[in-house]
Amino acid sequence: MKTKDVIKSQYLASLEMLKQVIEGCPPELWNSPEHKNRFWNVAAHILFYTHFYLHPTEDDFRPWPKLSLDGRSFGPPEDGQEKQPHPKADLLEYLAYVQERVDPMVDALDLEAESGFYWLPFDKLELQFYNIRHVMQHTGELAERLWQSAGVETHWVGKRPEGR
């Protein structure tokens, strides 16, 4: 198997697990103040950075229009106002958009090039591992939250789902 095929498979497997936790989240947990970082905000953060780091550079990135930029960070906004939650349907739409972009964006990468992001001092290949680890770190947090709060289980996806 080629390196880019493995990378694409693991992105898509990770995103499929994220899809499970978003779909499984009950309304009362979506914006629950029980956690400093609301469920929807963590999901938006994952999607923003996955999409962002698939690009060659910061300058090449064009944000998804339905995601407010406050979705990329955690905690309350600097003005102290509560963030408005993104609807689950919007984040599922964004997730589908990112899933569709994985194949062409990974295919276009020069894995030996610099990361393209000055704060990440490694090459594009390592950036892909970094980005996938980020997806799984936060997806695992959400899966645990979902299990503890609602008894909803997340099933392991080990490789590219059929049909993706």
C-alpha positions in Angstrom: 0.0 0.0 0.0 1.3 3.5 -0.8 1.9 6.0 1.9 -0.8 8.4 0.7 -3.3 5.7 0.6 -2.6 4.8 4.2 -2.8 8.5 5.2 -6.2 8.8 3.5 -7.5 5.6 5.0 -6.6 6.8 8.5 -8.0 10.3 8.0 -11.3 8.8 6.8 -11.4 6.2 9.6 -10.8 8.9 12.2 -13.5 11.2 10.7 -15.9 8.3 10.6 -15.5 7.9 14.3 -16.0 11.6 14.8 -19.2 11.3 12.8 -20.4 8.6 15.2 -19.9 10.8 18.2 -21.6 13.8 16.6 -24.6 11.8 15.4 -24.8 10.0 18.8 -24.8 13.2 20.9 -28.1 13.8 22.5 -29.5 17.4 22.5 -29.0 17.9 26.2 -25.2 17.1 25.9 -24.6 19.2 22.7 -24.3 22.5 24.5 -24.2 21.3 28.2 -22.4 23.7 30.5 -21.1 20.7 32.5 -17.9 20.9 30.4 -15.9 24.1 29.9 -15.5 23.1 26.2 -19.0 22.3 25.0 -19.4 19.2 22.9 -20.3 21.1 19.7 -17.3 23.4 20.2 -14.9 20.5 20.5 -16.4 18.9 17.3 -16.1 22.3 15.5 -12.5 22.6 16.6 -11.6 19.2 15.3 -13.2 19.9 11.9 -11.6 23.3 11.6 -8.1 22.1 12.2 -8.4 19.0 10.2 -9.5 21.0 7.2 -6.9 23.7 7.9 -3.9 21.4 8.1 -4.9 19.6 4.9 -4.0 22.7 3.0 -0.5 23.4 1.7 -0.1 26.6 3.8 -2.1 29.0 6.0 -2.5 31.3 3.1 -4.1 28.6 0.9 -6.8 28.0 3.5 -10.4 29.1 2.9 -12.7 28.6 5.9 -15.9 26.7 5.5 -18.5 29.4 5.3 -21.0 28.0 7.9 -18.4 27.7 10.6 -17.8 30.8 12.7 -14.2 31.2 13.5 -14.9 31.0 17.2 -15.4 27.3 16.6 -11.7 26.8 16.2 -10.8 27.7 19.7 -11.8 26.6 23.2 -13.3 28.4 26.1 -15.4 31.6 26.2 -14.7 34.4 23.7 -12.5 37.2 24.8 -15.6 39.5 25.2 -17.0 37.0 27.8 -20.2 36.4 25.8 -21.4 32.9 25.4 -20.7 31.3 22.0 -23.8 30.3 20.1 -23.7 26.5 19.4 -23.4 25.3 15.8 -26.3 23.1 14.9 -25.4 19.4 14.7 -26.6 19.3 11.0 -24.1 22.0 10.1 -21.2 20.2 11.7 -22.2 16.9 10.0 -22.3 18.8 6.7 -18.9 20.2 7.4 -17.6 16.8 8.3 -18.9 15.4 5.0 -17.2 18.3 3.2 -13.9 17.5 4.9 -14.3 13.8 4.1 -14.7 14.6 0.4 -11.6 16.8 0.5 -9.3 14.2 2.0 -8.5 12.2 -1.2 -7.7 15.2 -3.5 -5.9 17.2 -0.8 -3.7 14.3 0.3 -3.0 13.3 -3.3 -1.7 16.9 -4.0 0.7 16.9 -1.0 4.5 16.8 -1.4 5.1 14.7 1.8 8.8 15.8 1.9 8.0 19.5 1.8 8.0 21.6 5.0 4.7 21.6 6.9 3.6 24.9 5.4 2.8 26.3 8.9 5.7 28.2 10.5 4.7 27.0 14.0 5.0 23.3 13.0 8.7 22.6 12.4 8.4 19.3 10.5 7.5 18.0 7.1 4.2 17.4 5.4 4.3 13.6 6.2 4.6 14.3 9.9 1.9 16.9 9.7 -0.5 14.3 8.5 0.2 12.1 11.5 0.0 15.2 13.8 -3.4 16.1 12.2 -4.8 12.6 12.5 -3.6 12.3 16.1 -5.4 15.6 16.8 -8.7 14.2 15.4 -8.4 11.1 17.5 -7.4 12.9 20.7 -10.5 15.0 20.7 -12.8 12.4 19.3 -11.7 10.1 22.1 -12.6 12.8 24.6 -16.0 13.2 23.0 -16.6 9.5 22.9 -15.8 9.2 26.6 -18.1 12.1 27.4 -20.9 10.5 25.3 -20.4 7.1 27.0 -20.4 8.6 30.6 -23.3 11.0 30.0 -25.6 9.1 27.7 -24.4 5.5 27.6 -23.8 5.9 23.8 -20.9 3.7 22.6 -18.5 4.6 19.8 -17.4 1.8 17.6 -13.8 1.5 16.4 -13.1 2.2 12.7 -9.7 0.8 11.8 -9.4 1.8 8.2 -11.1 3.6 5.4 -14.8 2.9 5.5 -16.4 1.0 2.5 -17.6 3.4 -0.1 -15.4 6.3 0.9 
